[in-house]
Amino acid sequence: MANRALPVVAEISSPTNKATLQILLRSLLGIHLGRYRDRIEVLAASVSVVKFDRYGPLLESLGERGYLAPNLQQRVGT
């Protein structure tokens, strides 16, 4: 999945599929993809930001839900 998704990551402004987002983040950060669900938790309705600079991908924000109403921020993600 990562091999198919990475070539188009530059064209995607906001991936919406949770599994695809998890796989992309792990691949970009050099984390083994075999157990992609075990290493980084990405909650539903969250925003993650990866900055691409001269040193490669830099994770600036993971699972941010501050834009949601307070009662929704505390809800358990899926």
HTML snippet that shows the backbone in 3Dmol.js (N, CA, C, O; Angstrom):
<script src="https://3Dmol.org/build/3Dmol-min.js"></script>
<div id="view" style="width:600px;height:400px;position:relative"></div>
<script>
const pdb = `
ATOM      1  N   MET A   1       0.824  -1.176   0.000  1.00  0.00           N
ATOM      2  CA  MET A   1       0.000   0.000   0.000  1.00  0.00           C
ATOM      3  C   MET A   1       0.875   1.249   0.000  1.00  0.00           C
ATOM      4  O   MET A   1       0.581   2.218  -0.699  1.00  0.00           O
ATOM      5  N   ALA A   2       1.940   1.223   0.777  1.00  0.00           N
ATOM      6  CA  ALA A   2       2.826   2.394   0.841  1.00  0.00           C
ATOM      7  C   ALA A   2       3.441   2.671  -0.520  1.00  0.00           C
ATOM      8  O   ALA A   2       3.560   3.830  -0.917  1.00  0.00           O
ATOM      9  N   ASN A   3       3.832   1.634  -1.237  1.00  0.00           N
ATOM     10  CA  ASN A   3       4.425   1.827  -2.557  1.00  0.00           C
ATOM     11  C   ASN A   3       3.464   2.483  -3.529  1.00  0.00           C
ATOM     12  O   ASN A   3       3.886   3.254  -4.391  1.00  0.00           O
ATOM     13  N   ARG A   4       2.188   2.191  -3.402  1.00  0.00           N
ATOM     14  CA  ARG A   4       1.192   2.823  -4.269  1.00  0.00           C
ATOM     15  C   ARG A   4       0.885   4.235  -3.814  1.00  0.00           C
ATOM     16  O   ARG A   4       0.644   5.113  -4.643  1.00  0.00           O
ATOM     17  N   ALA A   5       0.890   4.469  -2.506  1.00  0.00           N
ATOM     18  CA  ALA A   5       0.462   5.764  -1.978  1.00  0.00           C
ATOM     19  C   ALA A   5       1.547   6.830  -2.017  1.00  0.00           C
ATOM     20  O   ALA A   5       1.248   7.996  -2.278  1.00  0.00           O
ATOM     21  N   LEU A   6       2.788   6.464  -1.765  1.00  0.00           N
ATOM     22  CA  LEU A   6       3.854   7.459  -1.683  1.00  0.00           C
ATOM     23  C   LEU A   6       4.044   8.285  -2.954  1.00  0.00           C
ATOM     24  O   LEU A   6       4.272   9.490  -2.847  1.00  0.00           O
ATOM     25  N   PRO A   7       3.960   7.699  -4.150  1.00  0.00           N
ATOM     26  CA  PRO A   7       4.145   8.515  -5.349  1.00  0.00           C
ATOM     27  C   PRO A   7       3.110   9.639  -5.505  1.00  0.00           C
ATOM     28  O   PRO A   7       3.367  10.625  -6.196  1.00  0.00           O
ATOM     29  N   VAL A   8       1.977   9.497  -4.886  1.00  0.00           N
ATOM     30  CA  VAL A   8       0.952  10.526  -5.038  1.00  0.00           C
ATOM     31  C   VAL A   8       0.798  11.401  -3.806  1.00  0.00           C
ATOM     32  O   VAL A   8      -0.094  12.248  -3.762  1.00  0.00           O
ATOM     33  N   VAL A   9       1.655  11.212  -2.800  1.00  0.00           N
ATOM     34  CA  VAL A   9       1.494  11.975  -1.560  1.00  0.00           C
ATOM     35  C   VAL A   9       1.587  13.473  -1.815  1.00  0.00           C
ATOM     36  O   VAL A   9       0.941  14.253  -1.115  1.00  0.00           O
ATOM     37  N   ALA A  10       2.370  13.888  -2.792  1.00  0.00           N
ATOM     38  CA  ALA A  10       2.493  15.315  -3.100  1.00  0.00           C
ATOM     39  C   ALA A  10       1.190  15.881  -3.662  1.00  0.00           C
ATOM     40  O   ALA A  10       0.941  17.083  -3.567  1.00  0.00           O
ATOM     41  N   GLU A  11       0.365  15.024  -4.241  1.00  0.00           N
ATOM     42  CA  GLU A  11      -0.894  15.471  -4.817  1.00  0.00           C
ATOM     43  C   GLU A  11      -2.044  15.451  -3.815  1.00  0.00           C
ATOM     44  O   GLU A  11      -3.110  16.007  -4.081  1.00  0.00           O
ATOM     45  N   ILE A  12      -1.834  14.820  -2.679  1.00  0.00           N
ATOM     46  CA  ILE A  12      -2.898  14.682  -1.679  1.00  0.00           C
ATOM     47  C   ILE A  12      -2.723  15.765  -0.637  1.00  0.00           C
ATOM     48  O   ILE A  12      -1.687  15.833   0.023  1.00  0.00           O
ATOM     49  N   SER A  13      -3.722  16.608  -0.483  1.00  0.00           N
ATOM     50  CA  SER A  13      -3.603  17.663   0.521  1.00  0.00           C
ATOM     51  C   SER A  13      -4.083  17.185   1.881  1.00  0.00           C
ATOM     52  O   SER A  13      -3.603  17.672   2.904  1.00  0.00           O
ATOM     53  N   SER A  14      -5.020  16.242   1.919  1.00  0.00           N
ATOM     54  CA  SER A  14      -5.510  15.742   3.203  1.00  0.00           C
ATOM     55  C   SER A  14      -6.030  14.318   3.054  1.00  0.00           C
ATOM     56  O   SER A  14      -7.220  14.119   2.808  1.00  0.00           O
ATOM     57  N   PRO A  15      -5.149  13.315   3.201  1.00  0.00           N
ATOM     58  CA  PRO A  15      -5.611  11.930   3.121  1.00  0.00           C
ATOM     59  C   PRO A  15      -6.691  11.668   4.169  1.00  0.00           C
ATOM     60  O   PRO A  15      -6.554  12.084   5.319  1.00  0.00           O
ATOM     61  N   THR A  16      -7.746  10.993   3.782  1.00  0.00           N
ATOM     62  CA  THR A  16      -8.849  10.782   4.702  1.00  0.00           C
ATOM     63  C   THR A  16      -8.947   9.365   5.218  1.00  0.00           C
ATOM     64  O   THR A  16      -9.636   9.127   6.209  1.00  0.00           O
ATOM     65  N   ASN A  17      -8.286   8.420   4.586  1.00  0.00           N
ATOM     66  CA  ASN A  17      -8.345   7.046   5.045  1.00  0.00           C
ATOM     67  C   ASN A  17      -7.317   6.851   6.152  1.00  0.00           C
ATOM     68  O   ASN A  17      -6.124   7.065   5.936  1.00  0.00           O
ATOM     69  N   LYS A  18      -7.770   6.448   7.332  1.00  0.00           N
ATOM     70  CA  LYS A  18      -6.899   6.330   8.503  1.00  0.00           C
ATOM     71  C   LYS A  18      -5.744   5.362   8.266  1.00  0.00           C
ATOM     72  O   LYS A  18      -4.604   5.685   8.601  1.00  0.00           O
ATOM     73  N   ALA A  19      -6.004   4.196   7.703  1.00  0.00           N
ATOM     74  CA  ALA A  19      -4.942   3.213   7.467  1.00  0.00           C
ATOM     75  C   ALA A  19      -3.917   3.761   6.481  1.00  0.00           C
ATOM     76  O   ALA A  19      -2.714   3.595   6.686  1.00  0.00           O
ATOM     77  N   THR A  20      -4.372   4.405   5.425  1.00  0.00           N
ATOM     78  CA  THR A  20      -3.452   4.987   4.448  1.00  0.00           C
ATOM     79  C   THR A  20      -2.595   6.054   5.093  1.00  0.00           C
ATOM     80  O   THR A  20      -1.391   6.117   4.840  1.00  0.00           O
ATOM     81  N   LEU A  21      -3.189   6.890   5.916  1.00  0.00           N
ATOM     82  CA  LEU A  21      -2.439   7.938   6.604  1.00  0.00           C
ATOM     83  C   LEU A  21      -1.392   7.329   7.540  1.00  0.00           C
ATOM     84  O   LEU A  21      -0.253   7.796   7.573  1.00  0.00           O
ATOM     85  N   GLN A  22      -1.757   6.309   8.289  1.00  0.00           N
ATOM     86  CA  GLN A  22      -0.803   5.651   9.185  1.00  0.00           C
ATOM     87  C   GLN A  22       0.367   5.067   8.403  1.00  0.00           C
ATOM     88  O   GLN A  22       1.519   5.215   8.810  1.00  0.00           O
ATOM     89  N   ILE A  23       0.087   4.414   7.301  1.00  0.00           N
ATOM     90  CA  ILE A  23       1.135   3.804   6.495  1.00  0.00           C
ATOM     91  C   ILE A  23       2.045   4.872   5.891  1.00  0.00           C
ATOM     92  O   ILE A  23       3.265   4.710   5.878  1.00  0.00           O
ATOM     93  N   LEU A  24       1.466   5.951   5.395  1.00  0.00           N
ATOM     94  CA  LEU A  24       2.272   7.034   4.834  1.00  0.00           C
ATOM     95  C   LEU A  24       3.188   7.644   5.891  1.00  0.00           C
ATOM     96  O   LEU A  24       4.371   7.865   5.633  1.00  0.00           O
ATOM     97  N   LEU A  25       2.656   7.914   7.067  1.00  0.00           N
ATOM     98  CA  LEU A  25       3.469   8.502   8.138  1.00  0.00           C
ATOM     99  C   LEU A  25       4.622   7.585   8.514  1.00  0.00           C
ATOM    100  O   LEU A  25       5.757   8.042   8.646  1.00  0.00           O
ATOM    101  N   ARG A  26       4.350   6.314   8.684  1.00  0.00           N
ATOM    102  CA  ARG A  26       5.405   5.376   9.064  1.00  0.00           C
ATOM    103  C   ARG A  26       6.468   5.266   7.980  1.00  0.00           C
ATOM    104  O   ARG A  26       7.664   5.241   8.274  1.00  0.00           O
ATOM    105  N   SER A  27       6.031   5.202   6.735  1.00  0.00           N
ATOM    106  CA  SER A  27       6.976   5.104   5.637  1.00  0.00           C
ATOM    107  C   SER A  27       7.842   6.355   5.549  1.00  0.00           C
ATOM    108  O   SER A  27       9.061   6.256   5.405  1.00  0.00           O
ATOM    109  N   LEU A  28       7.234   7.515   5.635  1.00  0.00           N
ATOM    110  CA  LEU A  28       7.982   8.774   5.564  1.00  0.00           C
ATOM    111  C   LEU A  28       8.970   8.919   6.712  1.00  0.00           C
ATOM    112  O   LEU A  28      10.045   9.494   6.540  1.00  0.00           O
ATOM    113  N   LEU A  29       8.611   8.401   7.879  1.00  0.00           N
ATOM    114  CA  LEU A  29       9.465   8.536   9.060  1.00  0.00           C
ATOM    115  C   LEU A  29      10.440   7.373   9.232  1.00  0.00           C
ATOM    116  O   LEU A  29      11.218   7.348  10.185  1.00  0.00           O
ATOM    117  N   GLY A  30      10.397   6.409   8.307  1.00  0.00           N
ATOM    118  CA  GLY A  30      11.333   5.298   8.358  1.00  0.00           C
ATOM    119  C   GLY A  30      11.015   4.250   9.398  1.00  0.00           C
ATOM    120  O   GLY A  30      11.909   3.534   9.847  1.00  0.00           O
ATOM    121  N   ILE A  31       9.757   4.147   9.791  1.00  0.00           N
ATOM    122  CA  ILE A  31       9.322   3.146  10.762  1.00  0.00           C
ATOM    123  C   ILE A  31       8.867   1.910   9.995  1.00  0.00           C
ATOM    124  O   ILE A  31       8.138   2.028   9.010  1.00  0.00           O
ATOM    125  N   HIS A  32       9.287   0.733  10.431  1.00  0.00           N
ATOM    126  CA  HIS A  32       8.936  -0.514   9.755  1.00  0.00           C
ATOM    127  C   HIS A  32       7.426  -0.614   9.565  1.00  0.00           C
ATOM    128  O   HIS A  32       6.654  -0.382  10.495  1.00  0.00           O
ATOM    129  N   LEU A  33       7.019  -0.960   8.354  1.00  0.00           N
ATOM    130  CA  LEU A  33       5.598  -0.984   8.024  1.00  0.00           C
ATOM    131  C   LEU A  33       4.869  -2.256   8.432  1.00  0.00           C
ATOM    132  O   LEU A  33       3.639  -2.291   8.419  1.00  0.00           O
ATOM    133  N   GLY A  34       5.603  -3.294   8.793  1.00  0.00           N
ATOM    134  CA  GLY A  34       4.989  -4.585   9.104  1.00  0.00           C
ATOM    135  C   GLY A  34       3.940  -4.523  10.205  1.00  0.00           C
ATOM    136  O   GLY A  34       2.951  -5.254  10.160  1.00  0.00           O
ATOM    137  N   ARG A  35       4.143  -3.666  11.183  1.00  0.00           N
ATOM    138  CA  ARG A  35       3.196  -3.546  12.290  1.00  0.00           C
ATOM    139  C   ARG A  35       2.745  -2.097  12.396  1.00  0.00           C
ATOM    140  O   ARG A  35       2.848  -1.480  13.457  1.00  0.00           O
ATOM    141  N   TYR A  36       2.247  -1.561  11.291  1.00  0.00           N
ATOM    142  CA  TYR A  36       1.936  -0.135  11.221  1.00  0.00           C
ATOM    143  C   TYR A  36       0.903   0.319  12.238  1.00  0.00           C
ATOM    144  O   TYR A  36       0.892   1.493  12.608  1.00  0.00           O
ATOM    145  N   ARG A  37       0.042  -0.566  12.698  1.00  0.00           N
ATOM    146  CA  ARG A  37      -0.976  -0.167  13.678  1.00  0.00           C
ATOM    147  C   ARG A  37      -0.422  -0.072  15.100  1.00  0.00           C
ATOM    148  O   ARG A  37      -1.060   0.509  15.978  1.00  0.00           O
ATOM    149  N   ASP A  38       0.760  -0.639  15.328  1.00  0.00           N
ATOM    150  CA  ASP A  38       1.311  -0.723  16.683  1.00  0.00           C
ATOM    151  C   ASP A  38       2.234   0.426  17.069  1.00  0.00           C
ATOM    152  O   ASP A  38       2.565   0.558  18.247  1.00  0.00           O
ATOM    153  N   ARG A  39       2.657   1.252  16.139  1.00  0.00           N
ATOM    154  CA  ARG A  39       3.707   2.217  16.425  1.00  0.00           C
ATOM    155  C   ARG A  39       3.220   3.660  16.572  1.00  0.00           C
ATOM    156  O   ARG A  39       3.759   4.400  17.395  1.00  0.00           O
ATOM    157  N   ILE A  40       2.232   4.073  15.809  1.00  0.00           N
ATOM    158  CA  ILE A  40       1.730   5.449  15.874  1.00  0.00           C
ATOM    159  C   ILE A  40       0.208   5.394  15.830  1.00  0.00           C
ATOM    160  O   ILE A  40      -0.373   4.748  14.958  1.00  0.00           O
ATOM    161  N   GLU A  41      -0.428   6.070  16.767  1.00  0.00           N
ATOM    162  CA  GLU A  41      -1.896   6.126  16.797  1.00  0.00           C
ATOM    163  C   GLU A  41      -2.365   7.416  16.136  1.00  0.00           C
ATOM    164  O   GLU A  41      -1.954   8.514  16.514  1.00  0.00           O
ATOM    165  N   VAL A  42      -3.217   7.262  15.160  1.00  0.00           N
ATOM    166  CA  VAL A  42      -3.815   8.408  14.486  1.00  0.00           C
ATOM    167  C   VAL A  42      -5.315   8.314  14.719  1.00  0.00           C
ATOM    168  O   VAL A  42      -5.975   7.404  14.215  1.00  0.00           O
ATOM    169  N   LEU A  43      -5.845   9.250  15.477  1.00  0.00           N
ATOM    170  CA  LEU A  43      -7.266   9.227  15.803  1.00  0.00           C
ATOM    171  C   LEU A  43      -8.115   9.739  14.644  1.00  0.00           C
ATOM    172  O   LEU A  43      -7.661  10.538  13.824  1.00  0.00           O
ATOM    173  N   ALA A  44      -9.342   9.269  14.596  1.00  0.00           N
ATOM    174  CA  ALA A  44     -10.286   9.753  13.602  1.00  0.00           C
ATOM    175  C   ALA A  44     -10.494  11.252  13.784  1.00  0.00           C
ATOM    176  O   ALA A  44     -10.498  11.749  14.910  1.00  0.00           O
ATOM    177  N   ALA A  45     -10.664  11.960  12.697  1.00  0.00           N
ATOM    178  CA  ALA A  45     -10.915  13.410  12.675  1.00  0.00           C
ATOM    179  C   ALA A  45      -9.725  14.221  13.178  1.00  0.00           C
ATOM    180  O   ALA A  45      -9.895  15.360  13.613  1.00  0.00           O
ATOM    181  N   SER A  46      -8.523  13.650  13.124  1.00  0.00           N
ATOM    182  CA  SER A  46      -7.338  14.384  13.567  1.00  0.00           C
ATOM    183  C   SER A  46      -6.536  14.866  12.365  1.00  0.00           C
ATOM    184  O   SER A  46      -6.723  14.402  11.240  1.00  0.00           O
ATOM    185  N   VAL A  47      -5.645  15.803  12.634  1.00  0.00           N
ATOM    186  CA  VAL A  47      -4.798  16.372  11.595  1.00  0.00           C
ATOM    187  C   VAL A  47      -3.344  16.096  11.954  1.00  0.00           C
ATOM    188  O   VAL A  47      -2.913  16.345  13.080  1.00  0.00           O
ATOM    189  N   SER A  48      -2.601  15.587  10.998  1.00  0.00           N
ATOM    190  CA  SER A  48      -1.164  15.380  11.155  1.00  0.00           C
ATOM    191  C   SER A  48      -0.463  16.177  10.060  1.00  0.00           C
ATOM    192  O   SER A  48      -0.944  16.258   8.930  1.00  0.00           O
ATOM    193  N   VAL A  49       0.683  16.764  10.411  1.00  0.00           N
ATOM    194  CA  VAL A  49       1.408  17.606   9.460  1.00  0.00           C
ATOM    195  C   VAL A  49       2.830  17.088   9.322  1.00  0.00           C
ATOM    196  O   VAL A  49       3.541  16.911  10.311  1.00  0.00           O
ATOM    197  N   VAL A  50       3.233  16.846   8.075  1.00  0.00           N
ATOM    198  CA  VAL A  50       4.605  16.458   7.771  1.00  0.00           C
ATOM    199  C   VAL A  50       5.205  17.552   6.904  1.00  0.00           C
ATOM    200  O   VAL A  50       4.666  17.891   5.850  1.00  0.00           O
ATOM    201  N   LYS A  51       6.318  18.097   7.355  1.00  0.00           N
ATOM    202  CA  LYS A  51       7.026  19.146   6.612  1.00  0.00           C
ATOM    203  C   LYS A  51       8.156  18.490   5.828  1.00  0.00           C
ATOM    204  O   LYS A  51       8.922  17.701   6.380  1.00  0.00           O
ATOM    205  N   PHE A  52       8.258  18.813   4.555  1.00  0.00           N
ATOM    206  CA  PHE A  52       9.331  18.298   3.719  1.00  0.00           C
ATOM    207  C   PHE A  52      10.353  19.410   3.535  1.00  0.00           C
ATOM    208  O   PHE A  52      10.051  20.461   2.968  1.00  0.00           O
ATOM    209  N   ASP A  53      11.582  19.163   4.028  1.00  0.00           N
ATOM    210  CA  ASP A  53      12.623  20.159   3.857  1.00  0.00           C
ATOM    211  C   ASP A  53      13.893  19.484   3.359  1.00  0.00           C
ATOM    212  O   ASP A  53      13.849  18.329   2.935  1.00  0.00           O
ATOM    213  N   ARG A  54      14.997  20.168   3.402  1.00  0.00           N
ATOM    214  CA  ARG A  54      16.226  19.623   2.821  1.00  0.00           C
ATOM    215  C   ARG A  54      16.751  18.393   3.552  1.00  0.00           C
ATOM    216  O   ARG A  54      17.551  17.646   2.991  1.00  0.00           O
ATOM    217  N   TYR A  55      16.325  18.169   4.773  1.00  0.00           N
ATOM    218  CA  TYR A  55      16.755  17.000   5.537  1.00  0.00           C
ATOM    219  C   TYR A  55      15.790  15.832   5.419  1.00  0.00           C
ATOM    220  O   TYR A  55      16.034  14.767   5.985  1.00  0.00           O
ATOM    221  N   GLY A  56      14.703  16.019   4.696  1.00  0.00           N
ATOM    222  CA  GLY A  56      13.703  14.979   4.535  1.00  0.00           C
ATOM    223  C   GLY A  56      12.456  15.291   5.338  1.00  0.00           C
ATOM    224  O   GLY A  56      12.306  16.409   5.830  1.00  0.00           O
ATOM    225  N   PRO A  57      11.557  14.323   5.481  1.00  0.00           N
ATOM    226  CA  PRO A  57      10.286  14.538   6.177  1.00  0.00           C
ATOM    227  C   PRO A  57      10.499  14.808   7.670  1.00  0.00           C
ATOM    228  O   PRO A  57      11.315  14.163   8.328  1.00  0.00           O
ATOM    229  N   LEU A  58       9.742  15.774   8.177  1.00  0.00           N
ATOM    230  CA  LEU A  58       9.778  16.118   9.604  1.00  0.00           C
ATOM    231  C   LEU A  58       8.340  16.142  10.108  1.00  0.00           C
ATOM    232  O   LEU A  58       7.518  16.907   9.602  1.00  0.00           O
ATOM    233  N   LEU A  59       8.033  15.315  11.093  1.00  0.00           N
ATOM    234  CA  LEU A  59       6.694  15.280  11.662  1.00  0.00           C
ATOM    235  C   LEU A  59       6.515  16.499  12.561  1.00  0.00           C
ATOM    236  O   LEU A  59       7.157  16.602  13.606  1.00  0.00           O
ATOM    237  N   GLU A  60       5.651  17.414  12.159  1.00  0.00           N
ATOM    238  CA  GLU A  60       5.405  18.632  12.940  1.00  0.00           C
ATOM    239  C   GLU A  60       4.225  18.488  13.883  1.00  0.00           C
ATOM    240  O   GLU A  60       4.202  19.102  14.950  1.00  0.00           O
ATOM    241  N   SER A  61       3.255  17.690  13.504  1.00  0.00           N
ATOM    242  CA  SER A  61       2.058  17.527  14.328  1.00  0.00           C
ATOM    243  C   SER A  61       1.473  16.146  14.061  1.00  0.00           C
ATOM    244  O   SER A  61       1.410  15.700  12.916  1.00  0.00           O
ATOM    245  N   LEU A  62       1.046  15.478  15.122  1.00  0.00           N
ATOM    246  CA  LEU A  62       0.451  14.147  14.981  1.00  0.00           C
ATOM    247  C   LEU A  62      -0.860  14.096  15.743  1.00  0.00           C
ATOM    248  O   LEU A  62      -0.902  14.351  16.946  1.00  0.00           O
ATOM    249  N   GLY A  63      -1.915  13.769  15.042  1.00  0.00           N
ATOM    250  CA  GLY A  63      -3.202  13.550  15.695  1.00  0.00           C
ATOM    251  C   GLY A  63      -3.804  14.767  16.356  1.00  0.00           C
ATOM    252  O   GLY A  63      -4.491  14.642  17.369  1.00  0.00           O
ATOM    253  N   GLU A  64      -3.561  15.941  15.807  1.00  0.00           N
ATOM    254  CA  GLU A  64      -4.091  17.175  16.396  1.00  0.00           C
ATOM    255  C   GLU A  64      -5.608  17.245  16.208  1.00  0.00           C
ATOM    256  O   GLU A  64      -6.120  17.079  15.101  1.00  0.00           O
ATOM    257  N   ARG A  65      -6.305  17.494  17.304  1.00  0.00           N
ATOM    258  CA  ARG A  65      -7.768  17.633  17.225  1.00  0.00           C
ATOM    259  C   ARG A  65      -8.219  18.926  17.895  1.00  0.00           C
ATOM    260  O   ARG A  65      -9.384  19.055  18.270  1.00  0.00           O
ATOM    261  N   GLY A  66      -7.312  19.878  18.046  1.00  0.00           N
ATOM    262  CA  GLY A  66      -7.625  21.148  18.693  1.00  0.00           C
ATOM    263  C   GLY A  66      -8.647  21.989  17.954  1.00  0.00           C
ATOM    264  O   GLY A  66      -9.248  22.883  18.549  1.00  0.00           O
ATOM    265  N   TYR A  67      -8.858  21.731  16.688  1.00  0.00           N
ATOM    266  CA  TYR A  67      -9.832  22.489  15.914  1.00  0.00           C
ATOM    267  C   TYR A  67     -11.272  22.066  16.231  1.00  0.00           C
ATOM    268  O   TYR A  67     -12.219  22.773  15.888  1.00  0.00           O
ATOM    269  N   LEU A  68     -11.429  20.914  16.885  1.00  0.00           N
ATOM    270  CA  LEU A  68     -12.763  20.412  17.225  1.00  0.00           C
ATOM    271  C   LEU A  68     -13.300  21.092  18.480  1.00  0.00           C
ATOM    272  O   LEU A  68     -12.532  21.623  19.282  1.00  0.00           O
ATOM    273  N   ALA A  69     -14.597  21.074  18.645  1.00  0.00           N
ATOM    274  CA  ALA A  69     -15.216  21.571  19.872  1.00  0.00           C
ATOM    275  C   ALA A  69     -14.685  20.758  21.057  1.00  0.00           C
ATOM    276  O   ALA A  69     -14.403  19.570  20.903  1.00  0.00           O
ATOM    277  N   PRO A  70     -14.544  21.372  22.230  1.00  0.00           N
ATOM    278  CA  PRO A  70     -13.970  20.679  23.396  1.00  0.00           C
ATOM    279  C   PRO A  70     -14.596  19.321  23.703  1.00  0.00           C
ATOM    280  O   PRO A  70     -13.882  18.378  24.044  1.00  0.00           O
ATOM    281  N   ASN A  71     -15.901  19.210  23.589  1.00  0.00           N
ATOM    282  CA  ASN A  71     -16.544  17.932  23.886  1.00  0.00           C
ATOM    283  C   ASN A  71     -16.170  16.855  22.869  1.00  0.00           C
ATOM    284  O   ASN A  71     -16.195  15.669  23.199  1.00  0.00           O
ATOM    285  N   LEU A  72     -15.826  17.240  21.647  1.00  0.00           N
ATOM    286  CA  LEU A  72     -15.424  16.276  20.634  1.00  0.00           C
ATOM    287  C   LEU A  72     -13.945  15.920  20.723  1.00  0.00           C
ATOM    288  O   LEU A  72     -13.550  14.825  20.320  1.00  0.00           O
ATOM    289  N   GLN A  73     -13.123  16.823  21.243  1.00  0.00           N
ATOM    290  CA  GLN A  73     -11.697  16.567  21.393  1.00  0.00           C
ATOM    291  C   GLN A  73     -11.435  15.403  22.330  1.00  0.00           C
ATOM    292  O   GLN A  73     -10.470  14.661  22.152  1.00  0.00           O
ATOM    293  N   GLN A  74     -12.280  15.246  23.314  1.00  0.00           N
ATOM    294  CA  GLN A  74     -12.073  14.220  24.350  1.00  0.00           C
ATOM    295  C   GLN A  74     -12.628  12.851  23.975  1.00  0.00           C
ATOM    296  O   GLN A  74     -12.386  11.869  24.678  1.00  0.00           O
ATOM    297  N   ARG A  75     -13.362  12.781  22.883  1.00  0.00           N
ATOM    298  CA  ARG A  75     -13.947  11.499  22.479  1.00  0.00           C
ATOM    299  C   ARG A  75     -12.871  10.526  22.037  1.00  0.00           C
ATOM    300  O   ARG A  75     -11.866  10.914  21.441  1.00  0.00           O
ATOM    301  N   VAL A  76     -13.095   9.270  22.333  1.00  0.00           N
ATOM    302  CA  VAL A  76     -12.168   8.221  21.939  1.00  0.00           C
ATOM    303  C   VAL A  76     -12.230   8.065  20.429  1.00  0.00           C
ATOM    304  O   VAL A  76     -13.315   7.983  19.855  1.00  0.00           O
ATOM    305  N   GLY A  77     -11.076   8.025  19.788  1.00  0.00           N
ATOM    306  CA  GLY A  77     -11.034   7.841  18.335  1.00  0.00           C
ATOM    307  C   GLY A  77     -11.186   6.390  17.972  1.00  0.00           C
ATOM    308  O   GLY A  77     -11.180   5.510  18.834  1.00  0.00           O
ATOM    309  N   THR A  78     -11.322   6.148  16.686  1.00  0.00           N
ATOM    310  CA  THR A  78     -11.452   4.782  16.198  1.00  0.00           C
ATOM    311  C   THR A  78     -10.240   4.420  15.379  1.00  0.00           C
ATOM    312  O   THR A  78     -10.150   3.302  14.871  1.00  0.00           O
TER     313      THR A  78
END
`;
const viewer = $3Dmol.createViewer("view");
viewer.addModel(pdb, "pdb");
viewer.setStyle({}, {cartoon: {color: "spectrum"}});
viewer.zoomTo();
viewer.render();
</script>
